[in-house]
Amino acid sequence: MTKIVMLGGNGYIGRAVTAHWLEKEPSAEFLVLSRSGKNQLTSPQIDNRAVDVTDATAVEAVLPERFDYIIDFVGAPEKDPAAFDRLNKQPATVMKAAAEKHGARAMGFVQGQLGDKAFVQGKAAIAADLASSSVPLAVTNPTLVIGNGRQDSLTKLAPLLKFLGFFSAKFKPVDVNAVATELISKLEAAANEN
């Protein structure tokens, strides 16, 4: 039985990954760690816990001894370097330490191509640090993620980005289901390479 730990996995992309993984492997078990501990998805296979994912000790206290995959979905564009580190770098650092300690088969990270220069470069630097781990890394690097009923200020940009996507793939919006499928495939491939 596959065990997956998700940091911040109750958000938009995390829910899509969980749903797709459960379709593919109904016996998979998910431990979803987030500030709220709440999730729109309910299933006996999903254990939601309220945990500060920036705190390695708090995360370690709820982790099972063994798990196969760990994925960091936490992140937000922040101009303040301290806030950026707390919301982006610290969860990734916690993930890397947990993956190494518990012998995870692979870890996953959502990088992102859109945002201000500091955000994009900061996420790329985090991905490079994670890649230095002994645990294989799977990265998805989407542009604007749309679909599954997402309605917020960013999705209003989708028509413009679709147009710009004709000229550069860097701007083309991507469906959340495609992002979820890509991340799962990359995680499994990374685990099988090890």
C-alpha positions in Angstrom: 0.0 0.0 0.0 1.4 3.4 -1.0 1.7 6.0 1.6 1.9 9.7 0.6 2.6 12.7 2.9 1.4 16.1 1.6 2.5 19.4 3.0 -0.3 21.8 2.3 -2.0 19.2 0.2 -5.6 20.4 1.0 -5.2 23.2 -1.6 -6.2 23.4 -5.2 -3.3 21.3 -6.7 -3.0 19.0 -3.8 -6.7 18.0 -4.0 -6.3 17.3 -7.7 -3.2 15.1 -7.0 -5.1 13.2 -4.3 -8.2 12.6 -6.4 -6.1 11.4 -9.4 -3.9 9.2 -7.2 -7.0 7.6 -5.6 -8.5 6.9 -9.0 -5.3 5.2 -10.1 -4.6 3.4 -6.8 -7.7 3.2 -4.5 -5.7 1.7 -1.6 -3.2 4.6 -1.4 -3.1 6.4 2.0 -2.7 10.1 2.3 -1.5 12.1 5.3 -2.3 15.7 4.5 -0.6 18.3 6.8 -1.8 21.9 6.8 -2.4 24.9 9.0 -6.2 24.3 9.1 -6.2 20.5 9.0 -9.4 20.8 6.8 -9.9 19.4 3.4 -12.7 19.4 0.9 -11.9 15.8 0.1 -13.1 13.2 2.4 -12.2 9.5 2.3 -11.1 6.8 4.7 -7.8 7.0 2.8 -7.2 10.6 3.7 -6.0 11.7 7.2 -6.0 15.5 7.6 -3.9 17.0 10.4 -3.5 20.6 11.5 0.3 21.1 11.7 2.7 24.0 11.1 4.5 22.6 8.1 7.3 25.1 8.6 8.2 23.4 11.9 10.2 20.3 11.5 9.6 19.1 15.0 5.8 19.5 14.7 5.8 17.6 11.3 8.1 14.9 12.6 5.7 14.3 15.6 2.9 13.2 13.2 4.8 11.4 10.5 4.5 7.6 10.2 7.8 5.7 10.5 7.6 4.8 6.8 6.1 6.5 3.8 6.7 6.3 0.0 6.3 9.9 -1.2 6.3 13.3 0.3 5.1 16.4 -1.6 5.4 20.1 -0.8 2.4 22.1 -2.1 3.1 25.1 0.1 4.0 28.4 -1.5 3.0 31.9 -2.1 4.6 35.0 -3.8 6.0 37.3 -1.1 8.1 40.4 -1.6 9.5 40.3 1.9 12.4 37.9 2.0 11.6 36.6 5.5 8.0 35.9 4.5 9.1 34.2 1.3 11.4 32.0 3.3 8.7 31.1 5.8 6.0 30.3 3.2 8.2 28.7 0.5 11.7 27.7 1.7 10.9 26.3 5.2 8.3 23.8 4.1 10.7 22.5 1.4 13.5 22.2 4.0 11.1 20.3 6.3 10.2 18.0 3.4 13.8 17.3 2.5 14.8 16.4 6.0 11.7 14.1 6.5 12.3 12.4 3.1 15.9 11.7 4.0 15.2 10.5 7.6 12.3 8.2 6.6 13.8 6.9 3.4 11.1 8.1 1.1 11.2 6.8 -2.4 10.7 10.3 -3.9 9.7 13.8 -3.1 7.7 16.2 -5.1 7.7 20.0 -5.5 5.5 22.5 -7.3 7.8 25.2 -8.6 5.9 27.7 -10.9 6.9 29.9 -13.8 4.7 32.9 -13.3 5.2 35.7 -10.7 7.7 38.4 -10.0 11.3 37.7 -10.7 12.3 37.2 -7.1 9.5 34.6 -6.6 10.4 32.6 -9.7 14.1 32.7 -8.9 13.4 31.8 -5.3 11.3 28.8 -6.2 14.0 27.7 -8.7 16.7 27.9 -6.0 14.5 25.8 -3.7 14.1 23.2 -6.4 17.9 23.2 -6.9 18.5 22.6 -3.2 16.0 19.8 -3.1 17.7 18.2 -6.1 20.9 17.9 -4.0 19.1 15.4 -1.7 19.8 11.6 -1.8 16.0 11.3 -2.3 14.9 11.6 -5.9 13.0 14.8 -6.7 10.0 15.2 -9.1 9.2 18.9 -10.0 6.3 20.3 -11.9 6.7 23.8 -13.1 3.3 25.1 -14.2 2.2 28.5 -15.4 -1.2 29.7 -14.3 -3.1 26.6 -13.2 -6.8 26.6 -14.2 -9.8 24.2 -14.2 -11.9 22.2 -11.8 -14.0 25.3 -11.1 -11.2 27.6 -10.0 -12.6 31.2 -9.8 -10.2 33.8 -8.4 -8.5 37.0 -9.5 -5.8 35.0 -11.3 -8.2 33.0 -13.5 -9.4 36.3 -14.9 -6.0 36.5 -16.6 -6.5 33.1 -18.3 -7.9 34.5 -21.6 -5.0 36.9 -22.0 -2.5 34.2 -21.1 -4.1 31.7 -23.5 -3.5 34.3 -26.3 0.1 34.9 -25.2 0.5 31.1 -25.0 0.4 31.0 -28.8 3.7 32.9 -28.8 5.4 31.4 -25.7 4.6 28.3 -23.7 5.8 30.2 -20.7 2.4 32.0 -20.6 0.0 29.2 -21.6 -2.4 28.3 -18.8 -2.4 24.6 -17.8 -5.2 22.5 -16.5 -4.9 21.4 -12.8 -5.7 17.8 -13.9 -2.7 17.8 -16.3 -0.5 19.2 -13.5 -1.7 16.5 -11.1 -1.1 13.7 -13.6 2.4 15.0 -14.5 3.4 15.2 -10.9 2.2 11.7 -10.1 4.0 10.3 -13.2 7.2 12.1 -12.3 7.1 10.9 -8.7 6.7 7.3 -9.8 9.4 7.6 -12.4 11.8 9.1 -9.9 11.1 6.4 -7.4 11.7 3.7 -10.0 15.0 5.2 -11.0 16.3 4.9 -7.5 
